[in-house]
Amino acid sequence: MTVTRRTFLGTLALSLSGLPFSARAEDAWPTRMVRLISPYGPGGSNDISLRLLAEEFGRNLHQQFIVENKPGAGTRIANDTVAHAPGDGYTLLYVAAPYATAEALFGKLTYDRKDLQPVAMAVIAPLFLIISADAPFKTLPELIAYGKSKPDGLTFASPGAGSQPHLAGELLFRDAGVKGLNIPFRGDAASYTELLAGRVDATLTALPTALPYIQSGKFIVLGVASAERSALYPQAPTLREQGFPNVAAAGWYGFMVPSTTPRAIIDKLQAEVLRALAEPAIKDKLTAQGLEVRAGTAAEFGQFIDNETKKWTTLIREAGLKGE
């Protein structure tokens, strides 16, 4: 009888202690190093902005946040890595815009969208419509008229099929009623070389890399493909202002985690991301990278991703686009 009683009490104590221990583990997060997965290689705006935020997270939470670059396959390698990681808050994805277009472009993926859930939206990278100062057109209406006068229409440089600059260009072609050909290049430098040589008509690009050409008078900015004018270059009118209300696109980044991650950890992560993005010094550093803070909660980010997915899936199917 004594043995039975002792066994019962020991089992009861063990089962009861398990619940508060689990709660304490979640409340104490992070207690060890956190991996932040970037879907691009070192040096780009995704990588640089993530490293800025990682440093801020580490200072505030007193743990090491390390960036791991897993580029390739249109961000799908990084997405897959986090989708199949343990849901313990120690592997985060710094998700990028191609996440919303991957399935429409490539078909069945190695992960399911249900395997990941949003934590917080972080920043956007506005896209500016750029032409060469030597081009035979100087305004958006003149560019479109020029394209309509040519049998093959306009040629647009982009960083790749299915990229946000490519898709924004396709939106413009569609709404302007002009033929267009996307010509992918590896990086902005190659696009700019072709633009300056007159071998492509225009490109949509982030501002920092193009700014020296703009300031030297080699490039002209025709507009920005944002819902509102960008604080990065407010003199550029939106394409919406110029008669194309549907032509809005931007690169964007935010945080996601495996869907099995406890709500307590997601809430703590969300609070930390929003806190960091509100820091003036962080905002200034992100602006210097051509990024605008667009902080959003998990719910807001989830709705944003759903809207982006619907919008671009429709365009991709209408245009018959396929990923490479």
Summary of the structure (lengths in Angstrom):
residues: 324
radius of gyration: 23.3
end to end distance: 71.7
largest distance: 98.1
contacts: 1046
relative contact order: 0.17
helix: 48%
strand: 21%
